[in-house]
Amino acid sequence: MTPEKNTEKKTVLVGEGRDFERIRRITGYLVGTTDRWNNAKRAEERDRVKHSL
């Protein structure tokens, strides 16, 4: 007699249970925070079109 296997599957979303900060891509660089940006870079980010998720 073979043991029964648990065939129940759990749906897991990609990234579920993981903490991460927002990552921005501005002029080819991936950055997490904007605290070290100059005024021109901040203006560029502010003027971009924002898309909701």
N, C-alpha and C positions, 0 to 999 in steps of 0.2 A: 504494500500500500504506500502511495506517495504522499508526502505531507502537502497540505493545502497551501497555496501561495496567496498572499494578499494582492488581489488584482485591483483594489481600489486605488484610483489615481487622484492626486491632489493638483489642482491648477495653481501654478506659481507665476506671478508676473515678473518680468525682467526687472531687476533692481529692487524687488520687494525685500524689505528688512535691512536695507543698506542705507546708511546716511551719506549724503553727498551734497555739496554746495552747487549752486548754479555755476555753469561754465559758459563763458562768453567767447566768441571768436570775433575779434576786431582786427582788421588789417592783417589777417593771417596768423595771429598769435592767440593761443588758448590761454585765458586768464580766469582766475577764480574771483578776485576782488578788483575793484577799481581805485583803491585808496592811493596807489602810487602813480596814477595817470596825470598827465598834464591837462591844462584846460582844453586844448584842441581835441585830444582823445576823448575827454568827457563829453564835449559838444557833439562829436561824431556819434557816440553811443546814444546820447539823448535824442538826436535827430533821426535815428533809424526807425523804420516801421516795426512796431512790436506785433508779434503774432501770438495769439493765445493757444494754449494746449488743449 
